[in-house]
Amino acid sequence: MIDRITGRSRQLASFPESGEVVAEYADASIREVIEGPYRVIYRIRTDVVEVLAVIHGAWPLPPELPAD
């Protein structure tokens, strides 16, 4: 599973807009991709994709993510 999540994170470097906008946050730059039962939450920045969290889909998301 770790290899799959790592591979998915590498994919985001080339295709940052491939994920869906996270409905729980009111920010179009915060997106997610699903890998197995996990949500990979990331932020698109001008020159980098920043992975913010990897959370099991059964767990609630934190109310706030790290600030810009």
Residue pairs with C-beta under 8 A, 6 or more apart in sequence:
1 35
1 36
1 38
4 35
4 36
5 35
5 38
5 40
5 54
8 33
8 35
8 40
9 40
9 42
9 51
11 18
11 33
12 18
12 19
12 33
12 40
12 42
12 49
12 51
13 49
16 31
16 42
16 44
16 49
17 31
17 44
18 33
19 31
19 32
19 33
19 40
19 42
20 31
20 32
20 33
21 28
21 30
21 31
22 30
22 31
22 32
22 41
22 61
24 61
25 61
25 65
27 43
29 43
29 44
29 45
30 41
30 42
30 43
30 52
30 65
31 41
31 42
31 43
31 44
32 39
32 40
32 41
32 42
33 39
33 40
33 42
34 40
34 57
37 56
37 57
37 58
38 54
38 55
38 56
38 57
39 53
39 54
39 55
39 56
39 57
39 61
40 51
40 53
40 54
41 51
41 52
41 53
41 54
41 55
41 61
41 65
42 49
42 50
42 51
42 52
43 49
43 50
43 52
43 65
52 65
52 66
53 61
53 62
53 65
55 61
